[in-house]
């Protein structure tokens, strides 16, 4: 529990109230404000963002656009829930509230954003699940609504973003598998035009070329970013001849469906097919053998995203927006073994 | 895809725009409105809620308060994501937008609600994860903000709610296990003061008493509503002497941790320990053997919740609010067997 939440708990106040008191907002009872400031002094709490001149609109609210109705959110992917906790806390430090704006994947994302902008219910927006060409970025870059993208895009524009290092993760996965002796390495990539799929595949292809491994189009499997995608990947691999000796997964939840399907076919990850997952995730802890994958601290990422939003609101227009490629460390596991002889 | 979404897709408009056109709202381009009304006529679409006199405030927005930072949302429980899709669609039919208001479990829930009410950013609220005694219900019942609770409570008040039939699910689980010959039946109940835990345990106790089964307090296991809760339940059962021959799980995600822990101990669900889960869920489809559990159509539930909100906004004050206990049908599976001889 970091500073402001500990302070709120000790005072039995909401984070929002504590935040508004620390930021000198007028809608706080003076006695409460004094209690908060005294406790903050006692606990040595220094709100690093307070006192900044934010370009507050009328709402002091930030909207996180979350795509719903897709295989990932309908599966067990709790990515956003972890992110939201830390993001909300970081925004609260700057006196900002967070609301989640669900946008169904079947709806027109531009019409959705136009509506949010027209309603003026938020001072800034966070968009996610960026596409390789992303019309939302073009639209928002031309609007007067500040925004941050969780994810890059090839759409040009001066905008702030944070993205995971998909390219390095894929390159490192190939290199580590090749070091164990694997040559035919399959790669599972989310279907559709998500930019992350493009980046992951680019990292895979660069490493395959650099190491002189077979560059067989049949090894590239397009599937849904979910548990069911992993089922499809396992079925495709079982039907291949020659079969790849390893597979790397471009979405974390694929491992669950892959393990289950291999098990039903009497095969064991590691001994029969090496597997490298994407993001380490508490739910993958129930898989046996443990999955080799990559670590990501979603609390840190959520806080960085919150700081980025605050920076965008605080910056004079025209300042260079912040951009950050987030590294992920490799976590070994017995799902990787040398190929069968 | 139901009516309004099909209509929006055909017209390449957002659901929100279609909804506003159907509801005669002024913020729609007249040409767009005519296109929508013509297409609706052609497709035979009848918006059942349109034209109702809703007690619209200024926002036409409904806020779903979602508790974050708890074991359930941080695990792989996608309950809310399924619910949100259908809820959003049903609200759109009545010209209402949905926003999700994340409230961290460490924050004061009353302070959070007071703030939402003071900001007047939503016309109505939906609260969930109701407690046996729930101060939020007492607060909202005394406010002028219409609300619907997803979940009952013993806190008195004239309010609308929808709740799952936890009591019948638990009673039926005991009865079906007893019919197979089980007598020592353990029950895993979410810890804390969630009302659903109280209802589930009440159903268990009523059936145990009616059937004359052993009423041993050691058989009641309090744990977290998550995968990790299932790990704890399995560990507790493995340490018991005499061991129960069956366990029923008061939260759906517990099955994942339970299966994993039994497997590591060399035990198989069904043959070695019968298991009845709570809600059927796509993620449980990866468990082997298949889990006996209860079916719930979250799309139907989400739409019913949306209609309940619309009713609350449409009703003249003083009308009896809607209340609904949602039945769940049993789904058999090989995780239930007669006890070992």
HADDOCK unambig.tbl for C-alpha pairs under 7 A between the chains (distance, minus, plus):
assign (segid A and resid 13 and name CA) (segid B and resid 108 and name CA) 6.30 0.50 0.50
assign (segid A and resid 14 and name CA) (segid B and resid 107 and name CA) 5.32 0.50 0.50
assign (segid A and resid 14 and name CA) (segid B and resid 108 and name CA) 5.23 0.50 0.50
assign (segid A and resid 14 and name CA) (segid B and resid 111 and name CA) 5.77 0.50 0.50
assign (segid A and resid 14 and name CA) (segid B and resid 112 and name CA) 6.51 0.50 0.50
assign (segid A and resid 15 and name CA) (segid B and resid 107 and name CA) 6.63 0.50 0.50
assign (segid A and resid 68 and name CA) (segid B and resid 81 and name CA) 6.88 0.50 0.50
assign (segid A and resid 68 and name CA) (segid B and resid 85 and name CA) 6.77 0.50 0.50
assign (segid A and resid 69 and name CA) (segid B and resid 85 and name CA) 6.32 0.50 0.50
assign (segid A and resid 73 and name CA) (segid B and resid 81 and name CA) 6.39 0.50 0.50
assign (segid A and resid 74 and name CA) (segid B and resid 78 and name CA) 6.08 0.50 0.50
assign (segid A and resid 74 and name CA) (segid B and resid 81 and name CA) 6.06 0.50 0.50
assign (segid A and resid 74 and name CA) (segid B and resid 82 and name CA) 6.22 0.50 0.50
assign (segid A and resid 75 and name CA) (segid B and resid 78 and name CA) 6.39 0.50 0.50
assign (segid A and resid 75 and name CA) (segid B and resid 283 and name CA) 6.84 0.50 0.50
assign (segid A and resid 76 and name CA) (segid B and resid 76 and name CA) 4.25 0.50 0.50
assign (segid A and resid 76 and name CA) (segid B and resid 77 and name CA) 6.08 0.50 0.50
assign (segid A and resid 76 and name CA) (segid B and resid 78 and name CA) 5.62 0.50 0.50
assign (segid A and resid 76 and name CA) (segid B and resid 283 and name CA) 6.74 0.50 0.50
assign (segid A and resid 77 and name CA) (segid B and resid 76 and name CA) 6.08 0.50 0.50
assign (segid A and resid 78 and name CA) (segid B and resid 74 and name CA) 6.10 0.50 0.50
assign (segid A and resid 78 and name CA) (segid B and resid 75 and name CA) 6.41 0.50 0.50
assign (segid A and resid 78 and name CA) (segid B and resid 76 and name CA) 5.62 0.50 0.50
assign (segid A and resid 81 and name CA) (segid B and resid 68 and name CA) 6.90 0.50 0.50
assign (segid A and resid 81 and name CA) (segid B and resid 73 and name CA) 6.39 0.50 0.50
assign (segid A and resid 81 and name CA) (segid B and resid 74 and name CA) 6.06 0.50 0.50
assign (segid A and resid 82 and name CA) (segid B and resid 74 and name CA) 6.22 0.50 0.50
assign (segid A and resid 85 and name CA) (segid B and resid 68 and name CA) 6.81 0.50 0.50
assign (segid A and resid 85 and name CA) (segid B and resid 69 and name CA) 6.34 0.50 0.50
assign (segid A and resid 99 and name CA) (segid B and resid 99 and name CA) 6.55 0.50 0.50
assign (segid A and resid 99 and name CA) (segid B and resid 100 and name CA) 5.86 0.50 0.50
assign (segid A and resid 99 and name CA) (segid B and resid 101 and name CA) 5.18 0.50 0.50
assign (segid A and resid 99 and name CA) (segid B and resid 102 and name CA) 6.78 0.50 0.50
assign (segid A and resid 100 and name CA) (segid B and resid 99 and name CA) 5.86 0.50 0.50
assign (segid A and resid 100 and name CA) (segid B and resid 100 and name CA) 4.87 0.50 0.50
assign (segid A and resid 100 and name CA) (segid B and resid 101 and name CA) 6.42 0.50 0.50
assign (segid A and resid 101 and name CA) (segid B and resid 99 and name CA) 5.19 0.50 0.50
assign (segid A and resid 101 and name CA) (segid B and resid 100 and name CA) 6.43 0.50 0.50
assign (segid A and resid 102 and name CA) (segid B and resid 99 and name CA) 6.78 0.50 0.50
assign (segid A and resid 104 and name CA) (segid B and resid 85 and name CA) 6.98 0.50 0.50
assign (segid A and resid 107 and name CA) (segid B and resid 14 and name CA) 5.35 0.50 0.50
assign (segid A and resid 107 and name CA) (segid B and resid 15 and name CA) 6.64 0.50 0.50
assign (segid A and resid 108 and name CA) (segid B and resid 12 and name CA) 6.99 0.50 0.50
assign (segid A and resid 108 and name CA) (segid B and resid 13 and name CA) 6.30 0.50 0.50
assign (segid A and resid 108 and name CA) (segid B and resid 14 and name CA) 5.24 0.50 0.50
assign (segid A and resid 111 and name CA) (segid B and resid 13 and name CA) 6.95 0.50 0.50
assign (segid A and resid 111 and name CA) (segid B and resid 14 and name CA) 5.71 0.50 0.50
assign (segid A and resid 112 and name CA) (segid B and resid 14 and name CA) 6.48 0.50 0.50
assign (segid A and resid 257 and name CA) (segid B and resid 286 and name CA) 6.54 0.50 0.50
assign (segid A and resid 260 and name CA) (segid B and resid 286 and name CA) 5.80 0.50 0.50
assign (segid A and resid 283 and name CA) (segid B and resid 75 and name CA) 6.85 0.50 0.50
assign (segid A and resid 283 and name CA) (segid B and resid 76 and name CA) 6.76 0.50 0.50
assign (segid A and resid 286 and name CA) (segid B and resid 257 and name CA) 6.55 0.50 0.50
assign (segid A and resid 286 and name CA) (segid B and resid 260 and name CA) 5.81 0.50 0.50
